[in-house]
Amino acid sequence: MAGAINKFFVTSMFMWMAPIGVLFAFNHDWLPGLSQLSPHTLTLLSGLVAVVSVNIVMGFYIYIAMKEPVDKHEPHPGFVAEARASLNKLNKGKATSMVSKKD
């Protein structure tokens, strides 16, 4: 559980830092060759690259989540027993209502 929280925390930090870093780099001329662009084009390009950077971080998080073993996560036995009892109770209620509707 702690590993999942750590992964979520780290990717959440990158989801904030990546677009802000991209915008900062564009606005402070850290990327060569962009100084001759108009301010309007520079704003559009930096916004587009910031959005793409967030999508890359989300894709990376999805990749990490899909890479986790499936058998690692098992529900709590008490929860499963309670859910089955609830479903059985619900199904019994439907069966008695169906019988009363037929009469």
PAGU-957919 format. One record per atom (N, C-alpha, C, CB): residue in one letter; x, z, y; atom name; residue number from 1. Coordinates in steps of 0.05 Angstrom, whole numbers, padded with zeros to 5 digits. Glycine has a CB too. Example, Ala and Ser with C-alpha at 12.3 -4.5 7.8 and 13.67 -1.06 7.14 Angstrom:
BEGIN
NODE  rest  c1  c3  c2  atom  nr
NODE  a  00264  00156  -00114  N  1
NODE  a  00246  00156  -00090  CA  1
NODE  a  00264  00156  -00066  C  1
NODE  a  00226  00181  -00089  CB  1
NODE  s  00257  00142  -00045  N  2
NODE  s  00273  00143  -00021  CA  2
NODE  s  00258  00157  00001  C  2
NODE  s  00282  00114  -00012  CB  2
***
This chain:
BEGIN
NODE  rest  c1  c3  c2  atom  nr
NODE  m  00016  00000  -00024  N  1
NODE  m  00000  00000  00000  CA  1
NODE  m  00017  00000  00025  C  1
NODE  m  -00019  00024  00000  CB  1
NODE  a  00039  00015  00025  N  2
NODE  a  00056  00017  00048  CA  2
NODE  a  00070  -00010  00053  C  2
NODE  a  00077  00039  00044  CB  2
NODE  g  00076  -00025  00031  N  3
NODE  g  00088  -00051  00035  CA  3
NODE  g  00070  -00070  00049  C  3
NODE  g  00096  -00062  00008  CB  3
NODE  a  00044  -00069  00042  N  4
NODE  a  00024  -00087  00055  CA  4
NODE  a  00021  -00080  00084  C  4
NODE  a  -00003  -00085  00041  CB  4
NODE  i  00021  -00055  00090  N  5
NODE  i  00019  -00046  00118  CA  5
NODE  i  00043  -00055  00134  C  5
NODE  i  00015  -00016  00121  CB  5
NODE  n  00067  -00052  00122  N  6
NODE  n  00091  -00060  00136  CA  6
NODE  n  00091  -00090  00141  C  6
NODE  n  00116  -00053  00119  CB  6
NODE  k  00083  -00106  00121  N  7
NODE  k  00082  -00135  00125  CA  7
NODE  k  00062  -00142  00147  C  7
NODE  k  00073  -00149  00099  CB  7
NODE  f  00039  -00129  00147  N  8
NODE  f  00019  -00134  00168  CA  8
NODE  f  00030  -00126  00195  C  8
NODE  f  -00007  -00118  00162  CB  8
NODE  f  00043  -00104  00197  N  9
NODE  f  00054  -00095  00223  CA  9
NODE  f  00076  -00114  00233  C  9
NODE  f  00066  -00067  00220  CB  9
NODE  v  00093  -00123  00216  N  10
NODE  v  00115  -00141  00224  CA  10
NODE  v  00104  -00168  00233  C  10
NODE  v  00135  -00145  00201  CB  10
NODE  t  00085  -00179  00217  N  11
NODE  t  00073  -00205  00225  CA  11
NODE  t  00057  -00202  00250  C  11
NODE  t  00056  -00216  00203  CB  11
NODE  s  00044  -00179  00254  N  12
NODE  s  00029  -00175  00279  CA  12
NODE  s  00048  -00174  00303  C  12
NODE  s  00013  -00148  00278  CB  12
NODE  m  00071  -00162  00300  N  13
NODE  m  00091  -00161  00321  CA  13
NODE  m  00100  -00190  00328  C  13
NODE  m  00115  -00144  00314  CB  13
NODE  f  00105  -00205  00307  N  14
NODE  f  00114  -00233  00311  CA  14
NODE  f  00092  -00250  00324  C  14
NODE  f  00123  -00246  00285  CB  14
NODE  m  00067  -00243  00318  N  15
NODE  m  00045  -00258  00330  CA  15
NODE  m  00043  -00253  00360  C  15
NODE  m  00018  -00251  00317  CB  15
NODE  w  00053  -00230  00369  N  16
NODE  w  00055  -00225  00398  CA  16
NODE  w  00081  -00235  00410  C  16
NODE  w  00052  -00195  00403  CB  16
NODE  m  00103  -00231  00396  N  17
NODE  m  00129  -00238  00407  CA  17
NODE  m  00134  -00268  00408  C  17
NODE  m  00150  -00224  00391  CB  17
NODE  a  00126  -00282  00388  N  18
NODE  a  00132  -00311  00386  CA  18
NODE  a  00121  -00327  00410  C  18
NODE  a  00122  -00323  00360  CB  18
NODE  p  00095  -00325  00416  N  19
NODE  p  00084  -00340  00438  CA  19
NODE  p  00095  -00331  00465  C  19
NODE  p  00054  -00340  00438  CB  19
NODE  i  00099  -00305  00468  N  20
NODE  i  00109  -00294  00493  CA  20
NODE  i  00138  -00304  00497  C  20
NODE  i  00108  -00263  00495  CB  20
NODE  g  00154  -00304  00475  N  21
NODE  g  00181  -00314  00476  CA  21
NODE  g  00182  -00343  00483  C  21
NODE  g  00195  -00309  00450  CB  21
NODE  v  00164  -00359  00472  N  22
NODE  v  00162  -00388  00477  CA  22
NODE  v  00156  -00392  00507  C  22
NODE  v  00141  -00402  00459  CB  22
NODE  l  00136  -00378  00517  N  23
NODE  l  00128  -00381  00545  CA  23
NODE  l  00151  -00373  00563  C  23
NODE  l  00103  -00365  00551  CB  23
NODE  f  00165  -00351  00556  N  24
NODE  f  00187  -00341  00572  CA  24
NODE  f  00210  -00362  00572  C  24
NODE  f  00197  -00314  00562  CB  24
NODE  a  00216  -00373  00549  N  25
NODE  a  00237  -00393  00547  CA  25
NODE  a  00231  -00418  00564  C  25
NODE  a  00242  -00401  00518  CB  25
NODE  f  00206  -00427  00563  N  26
NODE  f  00198  -00450  00579  CA  26
NODE  f  00199  -00444  00609  C  26
NODE  f  00170  -00460  00571  CB  26
NODE  n  00189  -00421  00617  N  27
NODE  n  00188  -00415  00645  CA  27
NODE  n  00215  -00408  00658  C  27
NODE  n  00169  -00392  00650  CB  27
NODE  h  00235  -00400  00642  N  28
NODE  h  00261  -00393  00652  CA  28
NODE  h  00282  -00414  00646  C  28
NODE  h  00269  -00366  00642  CB  28
NODE  d  00273  -00438  00638  N  29
NODE  d  00291  -00461  00633  CA  29
NODE  d  00313  -00455  00613  C  29
NODE  d  00304  -00470  00659  CB  29
NODE  w  00306  -00441  00591  N  30
NODE  w  00325  -00436  00570  CA  30
NODE  w  00327  -00459  00551  C  30
NODE  w  00317  -00410  00555  CB  30
NODE  l  00309  -00477  00552  N  31
NODE  l  00309  -00500  00534  CA  31
NODE  l  00319  -00525  00550  C  31
NODE  l  00281  -00506  00522  CB  31
NODE  p  00341  -00537  00541  N  32
NODE  p  00353  -00559  00556  CA  32
NODE  p  00335  -00584  00556  C  32
NODE  p  00380  -00566  00545  CB  32
NODE  g  00336  -00598  00578  N  33
NODE  g  00321  -00623  00580  CA  33
NODE  g  00293  -00621  00590  C  33
NODE  g  00321  -00636  00554  CB  33
NODE  l  00283  -00597  00596  N  34
NODE  l  00256  -00593  00605  CA  34
NODE  l  00254  -00589  00635  C  34
NODE  l  00243  -00570  00590  CB  34
NODE  s  00276  -00588  00648  N  35
NODE  s  00276  -00582  00677  CA  35
NODE  s  00264  -00606  00693  C  35
NODE  s  00304  -00576  00687  CB  35
NODE  q  00265  -00630  00682  N  36
NODE  q  00255  -00653  00697  CA  36
NODE  q  00225  -00658  00693  C  36
NODE  q  00271  -00678  00690  CB  36
NODE  l  00212  -00642  00676  N  37
NODE  l  00183  -00645  00672  CA  37
NODE  l  00168  -00633  00695  C  37
NODE  l  00175  -00631  00646  CB  37
NODE  s  00144  -00644  00700  N  38
NODE  s  00127  -00633  00722  CA  38
NODE  s  00117  -00606  00713  C  38
NODE  s  00104  -00652  00728  CB  38
NODE  p  00109  -00589  00732  N  39
NODE  p  00099  -00562  00725  CA  39
NODE  p  00074  -00563  00707  C  39
NODE  p  00093  -00546  00750  CB  39
NODE  h  00057  -00583  00712  N  40
NODE  h  00033  -00586  00696  CA  40
NODE  h  00040  -00592  00667  C  40
NODE  h  00015  -00608  00708  CB  40
NODE  t  00058  -00611  00663  N  41
NODE  t  00066  -00619  00636  CA  41
NODE  t  00081  -00596  00623  C  41
NODE  t  00085  -00643  00637  CB  41
NODE  l  00097  -00581  00638  N  42
NODE  l  00112  -00558  00626  CA  42
NODE  l  00092  -00537  00617  C  42
NODE  l  00131  -00547  00647  CB  42
NODE  t  00071  -00532  00633  N  43
NODE  t  00051  -00512  00625  CA  43
NODE  t  00037  -00520  00600  C  43
NODE  t  00032  -00507  00648  CB  43
NODE  l  00028  -00545  00599  N  44
NODE  l  00014  -00555  00575  CA  44
NODE  l  00032  -00554  00550  C  44
NODE  l  00004  -00583  00580  CB  44
NODE  l  00057  -00563  00553  N  45
NODE  l  00075  -00563  00531  CA  45
NODE  l  00081  -00535  00521  C  45
NODE  l  00101  -00578  00538  CB  45
NODE  s  00086  -00516  00540  N  46
NODE  s  00092  -00489  00532  CA  46
NODE  s  00068  -00476  00518  C  46
NODE  s  00101  -00472  00556  CB  46
NODE  g  00044  -00481  00528  N  47
NODE  g  00020  -00470  00515  CA  47
NODE  g  00016  -00481  00487  C  47
NODE  g  -00004  -00476  00532  CB  47
NODE  l  00021  -00507  00484  N  48
NODE  l  00018  -00519  00458  CA  48
NODE  l  00038  -00508  00438  C  48
NODE  l  00021  -00550  00460  CB  48
NODE  v  00063  -00505  00447  N  49
NODE  v  00084  -00495  00429  CA  49
NODE  v  00078  -00465  00422  C  49
NODE  v  00112  -00498  00442  CB  49
NODE  a  00067  -00450  00442  N  50
NODE  a  00060  -00422  00436  CA  50
NODE  a  00038  -00420  00415  C  50
NODE  a  00051  -00408  00462  CB  50
NODE  v  00018  -00437  00417  N  51
NODE  v  -00004  -00438  00397  CA  51
NODE  v  00007  -00445  00370  C  51
NODE  v  -00026  -00457  00406  CB  51
NODE  v  00025  -00465  00369  N  52
NODE  v  00036  -00473  00344  CA  52
NODE  v  00053  -00451  00332  C  52
NODE  v  00054  -00499  00348  CB  52
NODE  s  00067  -00436  00349  N  53
NODE  s  00083  -00413  00338  CA  53
NODE  s  00066  -00392  00326  C  53
NODE  s  00100  -00401  00361  CB  53
NODE  v  00042  -00386  00338  N  54
NODE  v  00024  -00367  00326  CA  54
NODE  v  00013  -00377  00299  C  54
NODE  v  00000  -00361  00345  CB  54
NODE  n  00007  -00403  00298  N  55
NODE  n  -00002  -00414  00272  CA  55
NODE  n  00019  -00413  00251  C  55
NODE  n  -00012  -00443  00277  CB  55
NODE  i  00044  -00417  00258  N  56
NODE  i  00066  -00415  00239  CA  56
NODE  i  00068  -00386  00228  C  56
NODE  i  00093  -00424  00252  CB  56
NODE  v  00066  -00367  00246  N  57
NODE  v  00067  -00339  00237  CA  57
NODE  v  00044  -00332  00219  C  57
NODE  v  00067  -00320  00262  CB  57
NODE  m  00020  -00342  00225  N  58
NODE  m  -00003  -00337  00208  CA  58
NODE  m  00000  -00351  00181  C  58
NODE  m  -00029  -00347  00221  CB  58
NODE  g  00011  -00375  00181  N  59
NODE  g  00017  -00388  00156  CA  59
NODE  g  00037  -00374  00139  C  59
NODE  g  00026  -00417  00161  CB  59
NODE  f  00057  -00363  00152  N  60
NODE  f  00077  -00347  00138  CA  60
NODE  f  00065  -00322  00126  C  60
NODE  f  00100  -00339  00157  CB  60
NODE  y  00047  -00309  00140  N  61
NODE  y  00033  -00285  00130  CA  61
NODE  y  00016  -00292  00106  C  61
NODE  y  00016  -00272  00152  CB  61
NODE  i  00002  -00314  00107  N  62
NODE  i  -00015  -00323  00085  CA  62
NODE  i  00003  -00329  00061  C  62
NODE  i  -00032  -00348  00093  CB  62
NODE  y  00025  -00342  00065  N  63
NODE  y  00044  -00348  00044  CA  63
NODE  y  00054  -00322  00030  C  63
NODE  y  00068  -00364  00054  CB  63
NODE  i  00061  -00303  00046  N  64
NODE  i  00070  -00277  00035  CA  64
NODE  i  00048  -00264  00019  C  64
NODE  i  00080  -00258  00057  CB  64
NODE  a  00023  -00265  00030  N  65
NODE  a  00001  -00252  00016  CA  65
NODE  a  -00005  -00267  -00011  C  65
NODE  a  -00024  -00252  00034  CB  65
NODE  m  -00003  -00293  -00011  N  66
NODE  m  -00009  -00308  -00035  CA  66
NODE  m  00013  -00304  -00056  C  66
NODE  m  -00012  -00338  -00029  CB  66
NODE  k  00037  -00297  -00047  N  67
NODE  k  00060  -00293  -00065  CA  67
NODE  k  00059  -00267  -00080  C  67
NODE  k  00085  -00296  -00050  CB  67
NODE  e  00042  -00248  -00070  N  68
NODE  e  00040  -00222  -00084  CA  68
NODE  e  00028  -00225  -00111  C  68
NODE  e  00024  -00202  -00067  CB  68
NODE  p  00037  -00209  -00130  N  69
NODE  p  00025  -00211  -00157  CA  69
NODE  p  -00004  -00203  -00157  C  69
NODE  p  00041  -00193  -00177  CB  69
NODE  v  -00020  -00217  -00173  N  70
NODE  v  -00049  -00212  -00174  CA  70
NODE  v  -00055  -00186  -00188  C  70
NODE  v  -00063  -00235  -00188  CB  70
NODE  d  -00040  -00179  -00209  N  71
NODE  d  -00046  -00155  -00224  CA  71
NODE  d  -00037  -00129  -00210  C  71
NODE  d  -00033  -00157  -00251  CB  71
NODE  k  -00024  -00132  -00187  N  72
NODE  k  -00014  -00109  -00173  CA  72
NODE  k  -00037  -00092  -00162  C  72
NODE  k  00004  -00118  -00150  CB  72
NODE  h  -00059  -00105  -00153  N  73
NODE  h  -00081  -00091  -00141  CA  73
NODE  h  -00104  -00087  -00161  C  73
NODE  h  -00091  -00106  -00116  CB  73
NODE  e  -00110  -00062  -00167  N  74
NODE  e  -00132  -00056  -00185  CA  74
NODE  e  -00150  -00036  -00170  C  74
NODE  e  -00122  -00045  -00212  CB  74
NODE  p  -00177  -00040  -00173  N  75
NODE  p  -00195  -00021  -00159  CA  75
NODE  p  -00194  00006  -00172  C  75
NODE  p  -00223  -00032  -00159  CB  75
NODE  h  -00202  00026  -00157  N  76
NODE  h  -00203  00053  -00167  CA  76
NODE  h  -00225  00055  -00188  C  76
NODE  h  -00208  00073  -00143  CB  76
NODE  p  -00219  00068  -00211  N  77
NODE  p  -00239  00069  -00232  CA  77
NODE  p  -00265  00083  -00224  C  77
NODE  p  -00228  00084  -00256  CB  77
NODE  g  -00264  00103  -00207  N  78
NODE  g  -00288  00116  -00197  CA  78
NODE  g  -00306  00098  -00181  C  78
NODE  g  -00281  00141  -00181  CB  78
NODE  f  -00293  00081  -00165  N  79
NODE  f  -00308  00062  -00149  CA  79
NODE  f  -00322  00042  -00167  C  79
NODE  f  -00289  00047  -00129  CB  79
NODE  v  -00308  00032  -00188  N  80
NODE  v  -00319  00013  -00206  CA  80
NODE  v  -00343  00025  -00221  C  80
NODE  v  -00298  00003  -00226  CB  80
NODE  a  -00340  00050  -00230  N  81
NODE  a  -00362  00063  -00244  CA  81
NODE  a  -00387  00066  -00226  C  81
NODE  a  -00353  00090  -00255  CB  81
NODE  e  -00382  00074  -00201  N  82
NODE  e  -00404  00078  -00182  CA  82
NODE  e  -00417  00051  -00176  C  82
NODE  e  -00393  00091  -00157  CB  82
NODE  a  -00402  00030  -00173  N  83
NODE  a  -00413  00004  -00168  CA  83
NODE  a  -00430  -00006  -00191  C  83
NODE  a  -00391  -00017  -00161  CB  83
NODE  r  -00421  -00002  -00216  N  84
NODE  r  -00436  -00010  -00239  CA  84
NODE  r  -00462  00006  -00241  C  84
NODE  r  -00420  -00006  -00265  CB  84
NODE  a  -00461  00032  -00236  N  85
NODE  a  -00485  00048  -00237  CA  85
NODE  a  -00505  00039  -00216  C  85
NODE  a  -00478  00078  -00232  CB  85
NODE  s  -00495  00032  -00192  N  86
NODE  s  -00513  00022  -00171  CA  86
NODE  s  -00526  -00004  -00179  C  86
NODE  s  -00497  00019  -00145  CB  86
NODE  l  -00510  -00022  -00191  N  87
NODE  l  -00521  -00048  -00200  CA  87
NODE  l  -00542  -00044  -00222  C  87
NODE  l  -00499  -00067  -00209  CB  87
NODE  n  -00536  -00026  -00241  N  88
NODE  n  -00555  -00021  -00262  CA  88
NODE  n  -00581  -00009  -00251  C  88
NODE  n  -00543  -00001  -00283  CB  88
NODE  k  -00579  00008  -00232  N  89
NODE  k  -00603  00020  -00219  CA  89
NODE  k  -00619  -00002  -00204  C  89
NODE  k  -00595  00042  -00199  CB  89
NODE  l  -00605  -00020  -00191  N  90
NODE  l  -00618  -00042  -00177  CA  90
NODE  l  -00631  -00061  -00196  C  90
NODE  l  -00597  -00057  -00159  CB  90
NODE  n  -00618  -00067  -00218  N  91
NODE  n  -00630  -00085  -00238  CA  91
NODE  n  -00654  -00073  -00252  C  91
NODE  n  -00609  -00093  -00259  CB  91
NODE  k  -00654  -00046  -00257  N  92
NODE  k  -00677  -00033  -00269  CA  92
NODE  k  -00701  -00034  -00250  C  92
NODE  k  -00670  -00004  -00276  CB  92
NODE  g  -00695  -00030  -00224  N  93
NODE  g  -00717  -00032  -00204  CA  93
NODE  g  -00729  -00059  -00203  C  93
NODE  g  -00706  -00024  -00177  CB  93
NODE  k  -00713  -00080  -00205  N  94
NODE  k  -00723  -00107  -00205  CA  94
NODE  k  -00739  -00113  -00230  C  94
NODE  k  -00700  -00128  -00203  CB  94
NODE  a  -00731  -00102  -00253  N  95
NODE  a  -00745  -00107  -00278  CA  95
NODE  a  -00772  -00094  -00278  C  95
NODE  a  -00728  -00096  -00302  CB  95
NODE  t  -00774  -00070  -00267  N  96
NODE  t  -00800  -00057  -00266  CA  96
NODE  t  -00819  -00070  -00246  C  96
NODE  t  -00797  -00027  -00259  CB  96
NODE  s  -00808  -00081  -00224  N  97
NODE  s  -00825  -00095  -00205  CA  97
NODE  s  -00834  -00121  -00216  C  97
NODE  s  -00810  -00099  -00178  CB  97
NODE  m  -00818  -00134  -00233  N  98
NODE  m  -00826  -00160  -00245  CA  98
NODE  m  -00849  -00154  -00265  C  98
NODE  m  -00802  -00173  -00259  CB  98
NODE  v  -00847  -00132  -00280  N  99
NODE  v  -00868  -00126  -00299  CA  99
NODE  v  -00894  -00120  -00285  C  99
NODE  v  -00860  -00102  -00317  CB  99
NODE  s  -00893  -00105  -00263  N  100
NODE  s  -00917  -00098  -00249  CA  100
NODE  s  -00929  -00123  -00235  C  100
NODE  s  -00911  -00077  -00228  CB  100
NODE  k  -00914  -00143  -00228  N  101
NODE  k  -00924  -00167  -00216  CA  101
NODE  k  -00938  -00184  -00236  C  101
NODE  k  -00902  -00183  -00202  CB  101
NODE  k  -00929  -00184  -00261  N  102
NODE  k  -00942  -00200  -00282  CA  102
NODE  k  -00969  -00188  -00290  C  102
NODE  k  -00924  -00201  -00307  CB  102
NODE  d  -00973  -00162  -00287  N  103
NODE  d  -00999  -00150  -00295  CA  103
NODE  d  -01019  -00155  -00274  C  103
NODE  d  -00996  -00120  -00299  CB  103
***
